[in-house]
Amino acid sequence: MRRVLLALLLPLPALAFDRPALDDFYERTRGRAAAFDDCTGFCDGHRLLQLLVGAQVANPSTDALRPALAEGLRLGVDAGLRPNSESVLRSQAFADLLVVNDTGDRITDFVWKNTAFYSTDHDEGDGGVHLSADAVVADRTELTPGDFAEFQRRPFRLLDTEVEVAPIGPKVDKDAHLALPLGAAWRRRWTRDGASLEERLAFSGALAFRGFPKHRGDHYQLDAARLTHVAWDTPAGEASAWRLSFGYQRLSPDLPGTELWILGGYGWHEGANEASGWLAQVGVAFHPVPAHQAGLGHDTWLGLDQATARFERLHRTQVYYRFDDGTYRAGLAWDRVSRGGDVLHALVPELGYRPAWLFGLMLGGRVRVAAFDGDGPAPEDERFELALDWLL
């Protein structure tokens, strides 16, 4: 699907919600098989290669640099192998390279994501093992509403990895197998001068039901019960949490183009303070016809402020709509993050034009208008971007 490459390589309003509140182990590899059958570049069901070369004019900012006009390049690659209906090996990278006209300062955003999923029983028999691994390397100059929701105050570098082993049992209905996914994840954030911002280690185990209905390349999953333990090491001290959760990771209700997720749980957290409470992630995504996409989601969880080692209640609501018929694009996204006593609203409209006579080039623009009520810091109030991208 063309929109998958755009969602990865073009930082436009999200076509899927970027922060799973309860279970990173499922969400991180969920889109692994998208675009193998329908893409902008080369794809034949088993192989995939898509490239992006573009230019942009924007007014980026960081905590040390106020908004200023900048110009630069956009580069991206998405390559993968799919040897059978379930197993996937994929690597995706994106670089945003900007130079501020007035000062000569360089602003770089870089993301490199590698995903692997292997099934020993790709013919959906009784039994087998699913193995998955995911790694993200990033260099972030600009902060986004998602970073604000995770208490990030400064540009950072990131290394985030996870592995999961899931023994698969017999079928329990026409689509789902009994599964016992067991996972481990490690994440480290640090500043560009090498100072550590956070180190996190997580272990998770679940009794689940997993299936690939209608020959999907990624699976749906119902967690009957999941237990997760997370430990943090921050400059302000150590912290830990136990979380018990359950619910549908993705649910296909036999409505064309509709996906639901309904997750709930409870967490016990201990750091500089003790906090316990309910956790939830609910939402729906619609894509009933190819040209229209929409979604609504809400997360509530207890997040760790790395600067104080205290846990705070967070809420995040995301809504988006996009029209894209291959030539014209128009969309609008709204993001609201409530973090303790601070509230951030971000509204992002976008427009795009991809005429056939431009040889695959797309002219697009977006503006982020934010309103912030709190002590900060937060992403800048306004951020615009004009880009000319060539997808090939």
Secondary structure as UniProt FT lines:
FT   HELIX           2..9
FT   HELIX           24..27
FT   TURN            28..35
FT   STRAND          42..43
FT   STRAND          47..58
FT   TURN            63..64
FT   STRAND          70..81
FT   STRAND          88..100
FT   TURN            101..103
FT   STRAND          106..119
FT   TURN            122..123
FT   STRAND          129..140
FT   HELIX           145..149
FT   TURN            150..151
FT   STRAND          156..171
FT   STRAND          176..179
FT   STRAND          182..190
FT   TURN            192..193
FT   STRAND          196..211
FT   HELIX           213..215
FT   STRAND          220..234
FT   TURN            235..236
FT   STRAND          237..251
FT   TURN            256..257
FT   STRAND          258..270
FT   STRAND          274..286
FT   TURN            290..291
FT   STRAND          292..305
FT   TURN            306..309
FT   STRAND          310..324
FT   STRAND          328..339
FT   TURN            340..341
FT   STRAND          342..353
FT   HELIX           356..358
FT   TURN            359..360
FT   STRAND          361..373
FT   STRAND          382..391
//
